[in-house]
Amino acid sequence: MTPTSTPSGWSSGPEPGELRPAVVQDARTGRVLMLGWVNDEALQRTRETGMAHFWSRSRRRLWRKGETSGNVLRVVEIRLDCDGDAVLIQAIPAGPTCHTGQPSCFHREPDGTELLPPPGQILHRLEEAVRDRQRRPAEGSYTARLFAAGLDEIVKKIGEEAIEVALALRHQSDQRSLEEAADLLYMLTVGLVARGLSWDAVLEVLAERRGLSRLGGSEPEHASGPSSSESL
């Protein structure tokens, strides 16, 4: 997909051109994936192909992310910062972004200690916390009790929360509606983790429906929301 946003004020320079840092962010989750360097040519190739291109300072040449690994970055949007000296690329990654096999290049502490990839949205932080409770049940943990009760109980709770959201939206205050919606998202997170699924997978479905991602896989068998050919 060719990016629709065109940064303005992009100045040319001698080869390799004026280099600017380019932060790459997962367009679905908000997770920071990598930092690269771009010049005029890299930006132009990115816009023409819809695939992220960068300038290699060590090899002194243009390169396309994933040209050897196949882990390309399909660009959704390109933004320039207020001073015109840095770039934000929002993209859909096809596989791990880091050459180490990690989803994000930012997976180490300053002393070199390995860390989990940085989470993106609050839903991903919640998902990580729920997974931790599944792996390491803690005494007194409501989430651990739900996992112990089994999927049938979790599904029942999801249904109850969905009804409470509907009632709050129709009859209760804005604050109560928000609180009930938060409860539903929590319970949905527990259900997804119990099934071995993730919010990333849910967001991928949404991205496919909006035409933002075509990374393989089959179309969903049933979708109650608007399809990719319909307006939201």
C-alpha positions as CSV (number, residue, x, y, z in Angstrom):
1,M,0.0,0.0,0.0
2,T,1.5,3.3,-1.0
3,P,1.5,5.8,1.9
4,T,-1.0,8.6,1.6
5,S,0.8,11.2,3.8
6,T,3.5,13.2,2.1
7,P,5.8,15.1,4.4
8,S,6.4,18.7,3.2
9,G,9.7,20.6,3.5
10,W,11.9,17.7,2.6
11,S,15.2,19.2,1.4
12,S,17.7,17.6,-0.9
13,G,21.4,17.3,-0.3
14,P,24.5,15.7,-1.7
15,E,24.7,11.9,-1.7
16,P,23.7,10.2,0.5
17,G,21.6,13.3,1.1
18,E,20.7,14.8,4.4
19,L,20.0,11.9,6.7
20,R,17.2,12.0,9.2
21,P,16.3,9.5,11.9
22,A,13.2,7.5,11.1
23,V,11.3,5.9,14.0
24,V,9.1,3.0,12.9
25,Q,6.0,2.3,14.8
26,D,3.5,-0.6,14.5
27,A,0.4,1.0,12.9
28,R,-1.8,-1.5,14.7
29,T,-0.4,-1.5,18.2
30,G,1.7,1.6,18.6
31,R,4.7,-0.4,19.6
32,V,8.0,1.2,18.6
33,L,9.8,-1.3,16.2
34,M,13.1,0.2,15.2
35,L,15.1,3.3,14.3
36,G,16.6,3.8,10.9
37,W,18.0,6.6,8.7
38,V,16.4,8.0,5.6
39,N,17.4,10.5,2.9
40,D,15.4,11.8,-0.1
41,E,15.9,8.7,-2.1
42,A,14.9,6.3,0.7
43,L,11.7,8.4,1.3
44,Q,10.9,8.4,-2.4
45,R,11.3,4.7,-2.7
46,T,9.2,4.1,0.4
47,R,6.4,6.2,-1.1
48,E,6.6,4.5,-4.5
49,T,6.6,0.9,-3.2
50,G,4.8,1.1,0.1
51,M,7.7,-0.7,1.7
52,A,10.0,0.9,4.2
53,H,13.4,1.8,2.7
54,F,16.4,3.2,4.6
55,W,19.9,4.5,4.0
56,S,22.6,2.2,5.4
57,R,25.4,4.3,7.0
58,S,27.8,1.3,7.2
59,R,27.2,0.0,3.7
60,R,26.6,3.4,2.2
61,R,23.7,2.3,0.1
62,L,19.9,2.3,0.0
63,W,18.2,-0.9,1.4
64,R,14.7,-2.2,1.8
65,K,13.8,-3.6,5.2
66,G,13.4,-7.3,4.8
67,E,15.2,-7.6,1.5
68,T,17.1,-10.7,2.8
69,S,14.9,-11.9,5.7
70,G,11.5,-11.3,4.1
71,N,10.4,-9.4,7.2
72,V,9.3,-6.3,5.3
73,L,7.5,-3.2,6.8
74,R,4.4,-2.3,4.8
75,V,4.0,1.4,5.3
76,V,0.6,2.9,6.2
77,E,1.6,6.5,6.9
78,I,4.7,8.8,6.9
79,R,4.9,11.8,9.2
80,L,7.5,14.6,9.6
81,D,8.1,16.2,12.9
82,C,7.5,19.9,13.6
83,D,11.1,20.9,12.8
84,G,11.4,18.7,9.7
85,D,14.4,16.8,11.0
86,A,12.9,13.5,12.0
87,V,10.4,11.0,10.5
88,L,7.8,8.8,12.0
89,I,6.8,5.7,9.8
90,Q,3.8,3.8,10.8
91,A,3.9,0.3,9.3
92,I,2.6,-3.2,9.5
93,P,5.4,-5.6,10.1
94,A,5.6,-9.0,8.3
95,G,7.4,-11.0,10.9
96,P,10.0,-9.8,13.5
97,T,11.5,-6.4,12.9
98,C,14.8,-7.0,14.7
99,H,17.6,-9.1,13.1
100,T,17.7,-11.0,16.4
101,G,14.2,-12.3,15.8
102,Q,12.6,-10.0,18.4
103,P,9.5,-8.1,17.4
104,S,11.1,-4.8,18.3
105,C,14.8,-3.7,18.2
106,F,14.2,-2.2,21.6
107,H,14.5,-5.2,23.8
108,R,17.6,-4.6,26.0
109,E,18.4,-2.6,29.2
110,P,21.5,-0.3,29.1
111,D,23.5,-3.1,30.7
112,G,22.5,-5.5,28.0
113,T,19.9,-7.4,30.0
114,E,17.2,-8.8,27.7
115,L,13.7,-7.4,28.1
116,L,10.3,-8.2,26.7
117,P,9.4,-6.0,23.6
118,P,8.0,-2.6,24.6
119,P,4.2,-2.8,24.7
120,G,2.2,-0.5,22.7
121,Q,-1.4,0.3,23.7
122,I,-2.7,-0.2,27.2
123,L,-4.6,-3.3,26.0
124,H,-1.2,-4.9,25.3
125,R,0.0,-4.0,28.8
126,L,-3.2,-5.5,30.2
127,E,-2.7,-8.6,28.1
128,E,0.8,-9.1,29.4
129,A,-0.4,-8.8,33.0
130,V,-3.2,-11.3,32.3
131,R,-0.7,-13.8,30.7
132,D,1.5,-13.4,33.7
133,R,-1.4,-14.4,36.0
134,Q,-2.1,-17.4,33.8
135,R,1.5,-18.6,34.0
136,R,2.1,-17.7,37.6
137,P,-1.2,-17.7,39.6
138,A,-1.1,-15.5,42.6
139,E,-3.0,-16.0,45.8
140,G,-6.0,-13.7,45.9
141,S,-5.9,-12.9,42.2
142,Y,-9.3,-12.6,40.5
143,T,-7.7,-13.3,37.1
144,A,-6.1,-16.5,38.5
145,R,-9.5,-17.6,39.8
146,L,-11.0,-17.0,36.4
147,F,-8.4,-19.2,34.7
148,A,-8.9,-21.9,37.4
149,A,-12.7,-21.8,36.8
150,G,-12.2,-22.5,33.1
151,L,-13.3,-21.1,29.8
152,D,-17.1,-21.7,30.4
153,E,-17.0,-19.4,33.4
154,I,-14.9,-16.8,31.5
155,V,-17.4,-16.8,28.6
156,K,-20.3,-16.4,31.0
157,K,-18.6,-13.4,32.6
158,I,-18.0,-11.8,29.1
159,G,-21.7,-12.1,28.4
160,E,-22.6,-10.5,31.7
161,E,-20.2,-7.6,31.1
162,A,-21.5,-7.1,27.6
163,I,-25.0,-6.8,29.0
164,E,-23.9,-4.3,31.6
165,V,-22.2,-2.2,29.0
166,A,-25.4,-2.1,26.9
167,L,-27.5,-1.1,29.9
168,A,-25.0,1.6,31.0
169,L,-24.9,3.1,27.5
170,R,-28.6,3.3,27.4
171,H,-29.5,4.2,31.0
172,Q,-26.5,5.3,33.0
173,S,-23.9,8.1,33.2
174,D,-21.0,8.6,30.9
175,Q,-18.6,7.6,33.7
176,R,-20.5,4.4,34.4
177,S,-20.5,3.6,30.7
178,L,-16.7,4.0,30.5
179,E,-16.2,1.9,33.6
180,E,-18.4,-0.9,32.2
181,A,-16.6,-0.8,28.9
182,A,-13.3,-1.1,30.7
183,D,-14.6,-4.2,32.6
184,L,-15.7,-5.7,29.3
185,L,-12.3,-5.2,27.7
186,Y,-10.6,-6.7,30.7
187,M,-12.8,-9.8,30.5
188,L,-12.3,-10.1,26.7
189,T,-8.6,-10.0,27.4
190,V,-8.9,-12.9,29.8
191,G,-11.0,-14.8,27.2
192,L,-8.5,-14.2,24.4
193,V,-5.6,-15.3,26.6
194,A,-7.5,-18.4,27.7
195,R,-7.9,-19.4,24.0
196,G,-4.3,-18.6,23.2
197,L,-5.2,-15.6,21.2
198,S,-4.0,-12.0,21.4
199,W,-5.1,-8.4,20.8
200,D,-2.5,-8.2,18.0
201,A,-4.6,-10.9,16.2
202,V,-7.8,-8.9,16.8
203,L,-6.1,-5.7,15.5
204,E,-4.9,-7.6,12.4
205,V,-8.5,-8.5,11.6
206,L,-9.5,-4.9,11.9
207,A,-6.6,-3.8,9.8
208,E,-7.5,-6.3,7.1
209,R,-11.1,-5.0,7.1
210,R,-9.9,-1.5,6.6
211,G,-7.5,-2.5,3.8
212,L,-4.4,-1.7,5.9
213,S,-2.9,-5.2,5.9
214,R,-2.7,-8.1,3.5
215,L,0.0,-10.3,5.1
216,G,-1.6,-13.6,4.2
217,G,-4.2,-15.8,5.8
218,S,-7.8,-16.4,4.9
219,E,-10.7,-14.1,5.2
220,P,-12.8,-14.4,8.4
221,E,-15.7,-16.8,8.1
222,H,-18.1,-14.3,9.7
223,A,-17.9,-10.7,10.6
224,S,-20.8,-8.8,12.2
225,G,-19.1,-5.4,11.8
226,P,-18.5,-3.5,8.6
227,S,-16.4,-5.3,6.0
228,S,-13.4,-3.9,4.2
229,S,-15.7,-2.7,1.4
230,E,-18.1,-0.9,3.8
231,S,-17.7,2.4,5.6
232,L,-17.4,2.4,9.4
